[in-house]
Amino acid sequence: MNTPARHILISAMAACVAIAASRTSAVASGNDRAAPSHATLTNESYRPFLINNLFNYYGNNGDGSHNKFSLSNEGFEFPKGSDKHIIFEDGLLWGGFHKGRDTAKAGGSVYWHALQPGPLLTNGTPTTGPVAADPSDPRYHIYSVRPDVGPDTPFPAVAAMLNAEDVLYISRYEPLSARDIYDRYITDWNAWPAADGAPFTDVNKDGMYDPAVDIPGQPGAGQTLWYVANDMNDSLTQRLAGCPPIGIEVQRTIWGYGRNGVLGNTIFISTVLINKSGAPVDSMYITQWSDPDLGYAGDDHVGCDTTFDFGYVYNGGAFDATYGVAVPAAGFTFIQGPMTPGAPTDTALFLSSRRPGFRNLRMSSFVVFVDGYHQFNDPARGTNGDLQWYRLMQGTDVHAGRQFLDINTSDTTRFCFSGDPVKSTTVARVEWTGRLLLSRATAACA
């Protein structure tokens, strides 16, 4: 396994983009640690995304871009079928003050997943927590559908296509035939959990999902993955960040389009967080974390573009030991950030509707953390992890909450590695490859 470089972003809706054959130049060398092993959770399931030029795995425990079926565990393959990878793993995180606790709670998924499958069935109160569904219930696996493989599609009509598109790539890791994959698509179509929040095209406009009429998945998408999870497993949140759960239900939609060009190199992710704890979460941050391995990980660099709310990984030189000279770049960008009260003239997007008087928040920080370099250390696992993750989300260092220094202006900054890496105007340059954190604050998550 390559030694990973890690960074974090935040969003309510994000797109992960692979940029083909992008060549950059910069100085510095990578020096990162390997990722720890993963524990198996009850009813943990993974499904591949493969509808366009990308091949990637996602799990119903909050895990993303992680292939548990391969020896390397590298998840995000680009181009599809090349056995070359750009992201080792990614996940969503959050942090905020809850129910009078002096230290902010942190939750979500990095290498250690603090989510379990299933929704929260009842809301909590100021003194009690919500009740979670049975995480071992097989209904709460990760679902995968595509509009061209439904109950009205006979297997012989799509067998050749499934062999060419699905079996060709999946069988490298899972012993599945075209019939196996077909049966999974049909099962997920018929059992599509629209009642739990999964999106669908309501063909007959009756407001209810009917598998004989309606089309499951993100409307218009070529493939959709969906799952619901929650953070009400104290052992998992303690393992991740040394804190109790908040009481958040996570509904995550992952989709893409079978097209050429930019859309053919993009995965879209929408995350709905529902606070069912019975109390507000104050000063909350929502964070997209990732550990990029761009081919050979030892020459990876990371950076951010504050104009476009974009965090990216690129190669540190013109040649990469895995990709050669045609080295791609990749990154995460905000399409729709969390909603917060705004000016009367503002309008926010929320759940596909417009909300006057609100605004969508932009990227608020992007912070690097690197093993072996004190100022940029990784957050602790378990005890003190909550405090240290929250410091990073705020755009400060992990040890004392100090702000980072812009070496060009001597001003403090919450955005490490912003600027133009080719022109060497990058902020907060260090000798090692960086892991970065972008964060956005919200007053509450409800």
N, C-alpha and C positions, 0 to 999 in steps of 0.2 A: 504494500500500500504506500502511495506517495505521502510524504509529509505535507499536511494541509496548511493553507493560509486561510484565515477566518475573518469574516466581517458580518455586520448586522445592519439591517434596514428596517423601517417600519412602514406599515400601510394597512388600510382596510381592504384595498384591492390593489394587487401588484401584477406586473408582468415580468417574467424572466426571459431575457432575450439573448440569443447567441448571435454574434456578429461575425460573419465568415471572413476569413483571410484578412484580418486586420493586423497591420504591422505597426509596432511602436518601438520607440527607443527610450531607454532610461538607464540609470545606474542603480546599484544596490543589489544585494543577493538575499534569497529567502532563507529563513531559519526558523522553522516552526515544528511543533511537536505532533506526533501521530495521535489520531482520535482514539478514545477508549472504546472498549467493547460494549455491546448493547444487550440489555436484558429482554427476554421475551415476555410480553404481557398477555393477559387473558384475552382471547379473541382478537389478537393482533393480526391484521391482514394487510397485504400490500397488493397494489395493482399497477400495471405499467401504463404510462402515457406514450402513444406512438403514432398519432394520426398524421404528423407532418414530418419535418426533417430531424426531429428530436426523439430520443428514447429516454424515459425517465420513470422512476418508481416513486410512489407515494403510499403512506400508511395511514390507517385510521387512528393512530396514536399521536398525530401531529408531525410525524416524520416526513421529510421531503428530500428528493434527490439522493436517496440512499438505497442501494440495491443489496438487500440482505441475502439474495440468492447467489451472489458472485463472491469469489475469493477476495477481491479487492474492496468490495462494498461500494465502489464508485457508482454513483447513481445517475448523473446527468450526462448522457452520451451525445456527442455531436461531432460529425454528422451521424445520424442513425445508422447502426451497423458497422461503424468504423472501429469500435472498441477503443475509442479515444474519448476522454471525459473532461468536463470543464467545471463541474460542481461536485464536491464529495458529499455534501449534506446541507440541508437547510431546514428552518422551522420558524414558527411564530412564537414570540415572547411578549409578556406584558408585565407591568409593575405598577403598584399604587398603594396608597394608604387605605386601610380597610378595618372597620369595626374597632377603632380606637387603638390599633397597634402602633407603637412608636416608630417601628421600622417598616418600610414599605414591603409588601409581599411581592414575590415574583413567581411567575408560572409560565407554562408553555412547553416548548420542545427545542432542545439542542441535541447533544449526543445522548442525553438522558431525557426521557419523555415523561412529562408530568401530566399527561392526559390519558384517560381511559375511554374506550368506546361507549357510545350511547348518550342520550339526552339527559337533562335533569327533569324529573317527572313532576316535582313540586317545588315551589319557591321556598327559600329560607325566610327567616325573620331576623330582627336585630340581635337575637340571642341564640338562634338555632340555624343550622345549615340546611341547604336544599337536599332533597332525596334524589339520588342518581338511579338510573335504570341499571339492570343487571349487566355488567360489562361482558359477561360470557354469552349473552343472548346473540345467536348468529345473525339476527336481523341487523346488527350494528356493524357489519363488515364495511369495507370501502366498496362502493358501487362504481361500475364502469359501463357506460352505454354509448352507442353510436347510432345515429338516426337511420343508417342504411342496413342495420341488422336488427329487425324486430320480429314479433310473432307472425306477421304476415309474410315474412321472407323465408322461403323454404331453404333448407341447408344446401341442397345441390346448387342453388343459384349463387351462393356466396362462398362455397368451399374453396374455389381457386383463389379468390381474393383474400380470404383469411389465411390460406397457406402462404401467399406471397407477401402479405402485410403483417400479420400477427405471428403466425407460427415461425416464420423466418427469424424473427428477432426474439420472441419470448422463449422459444425452445432452447436457446443458448443457456437459459437459467432455470426454466421450469419445464418438466416433461408433459407438455400439453399438446394435444392434437387440434386440428381445425374444428372437429366436432366438440371437443371440450370447451374451446373458446367460444364457439357458437352458443353452446348451452349456457355458459356463464352470461353472455350478453342477453339472451332471452330471459333467463331467470331474473337478472337485475332489471330488465325492462318491466316485467310483470310485477315485480315487488318494489318498484321505485318508490322511495320513502318521501313522497310529496307531503304527506301529513306531518313529517318531521322538519320540513323546510326545504327539501330538494327542489330545484327549479325544473319547470317543464313548460312545453308549449300547449296551451289549453285550446286545442283545435275547435272543440264544440262550444267554447266560451261559457261553460257552466260552473267554473270555479273549482272543479274537482278533478282529480287525476283519474282517467279511465285508460288503462293500458291498451284497450281495443281501439281507441280513437286518438288519444293524445300522444305526444312525443316527449319522452323523458330527456332531461339534460338541459344545459344552457341553450336557449333558443338560437338556432342557426349554427351551433358549433358542430365540428366534425367528430368530436369525442368529448365526453364529460365524465369526470370522476367526482364523487361526492361522499362525504361522511359527516357524522355528527359525533362529538366527543365532549368530555367535561373534565374539570380539574378536581373532582371530589374524591380523590384518593390520596389520603394524607401521606402514606409511605412514599408515593411518587413525588409529591411536591417537596417533601423533606429531603429526598435524595437529590433533587435538582437544586434547590436553593435554601434548604434549612428552614422552611416556613410552612404554615398550614395553608390549605386551599382558600380560595376566595369564594367560589361558587359560580363559575362561569361556564356556560354552554357554548361550544364552538361548532359552527356550521361552515364547512369549507367546500367550495366549488372550484374545481380545476378543469380547465378546458382549453381547446385550441382548434385550429382550422387547417384542413388539408389543402393548403395552397402553397404557391411559390412566393419568393420574396420575403419581406420582413415577417409577415404572418406565418410563413412556413418555418420560421426560426424562433417562434414565440410561444410561451405557455402563459395563460392568464390564470390568476388565482384571486378569488373573492372570499373573504373571511367575515362572517357575521359573528360577533361576540355578544352574548346576552347575559347580563348580570342578573342571576336568579338568587343571589345571596341574601336578599332582604335588607341590604344596606348599600349606600353609594361607595364607589371606589374613587378616592380623591387623588388629584394630581397624577393621573394615569398616563402611562406611556404604552404604546403598542409598537412592537419592534419585529422586523423581519431579519432574522439571523441567517447567515450562510457561511459555509466553509468551502471556498473555492479551491479546486485543484485543476488548474488550467494545463492539461497535459502533464509535463514534468513540473511538480510543485515547487522545486527549489529555485525557480526564477520567476515566480508569480509576484505581481505587484497589484495593489488595489488603490482605488481612488473614488472620488465623488464629484458630481456636477451639481452644484447647489441651484443652478438656474432651472434644471429639468428634474430635480429630485431623483437623481440617478446615482446608484453606486455600482461600481464595476471592477472587474479583474482583467488584467492585461499582462502580456508577457514582458519580462524585463529586458529583452534584447530581440534582435531580428530573427534568432533561431531558437526553436524549442526542441528538446530531445524527442518528444512524442509527435508533435505536429510538423516539425521541420521549419520551413520558412513561411508557409501559409498558415500563420498562427491566428486562431480566432480570438475574440474577446467576448465577455459575457457580463451581464449585470441584472440588477433589479431596479425597476422604476415605479413610482407611484402614479397610478391612474386616478384613483379616488381615495383621498385620505379620510381619516375620521372626521365626523361632523361636530361642530361646536357652535355656540351662539355667536352671531356676528352683527354687523351693522344692518339697519333696515334695508339698505340697498344691496346687501349680499344675498346670494342664492347658492345653496349647497345641493349636491346630489347625495341621496341616501336611499338604498334599496330600490334603485331605478326610478326614483321620483325626485322632483325638485322641491326644496324646502326654503321658501323666502325667509330672510332674517337669520339664516345660518350660513356658515362657510365651512369648506373642507380644509383641514390643516395640511400644511406642507411639511417637508422634511425639517426636523429641528436639530438633529445632530448626526454625526457620522464619526465614530471613534474607533481607533485602532487598538488591538490588544495582541501581544506577542509573548510567547513563552521565552524565558531567559533574559528578558529585558525589563527591569523593575517597573519602570513607569507605565509599561503597557502589558502587565501580566494579565492572564486569564482570570475571570472571576472564580472564587472558590466553589467547589462542589459541596453541597450540603451546608453546614454551618457557615454563616456570613455570606452565603451566596446571594441572598435576597438584597442585602445592603450593597454589595459590590455590583450586582447586575443593575440595580437602580442608579447607581452612580454613573455607570457607562451609558445608560439610557438618557441621562441628563446631559451627556456630552462632557463628562469629567473623568479624571483618572480613577482607577479601581481602588486605590489605597486611601486617599484622603479627600476625594471629591474636588481635586484641583483642576482648573481649566487648562487646556492645552495652549501652546504658544505658536502663533503664526510667525515663522522665522523670517518672513519677508517684511512684516510691519511691526513686529514685537507686540502686537495686540493679542489678547486671548481669543480663542475660537472654540466652537463646538463641532467644527467640521475638519477633522484630520484629512489630509491628502486631497483637499480641494485644489482647483487650479488646473493648469495644463502640464501634464507630465513630460511632454515632448519638449516644451520650452523651459522646463525646469522651474516653473513657478508654483510647484506643488507646496501646499501648506504642511507644516509639521513633518517634514521628511525625516526618516530615520534610516539606519543602515540595514535594518531587517525588513522583510516583507510584512505588511500590516494586516491585522484583522480589524475590521471597522464596525462601528455601530451608528446607525441612524435612528433617531428617536423623535417621537412627536408626543407632546403632552396634551391630555384632554382633562377637562374638569371632572368628568365622571364617565363611567361606562354603564349604560343602562339599556 
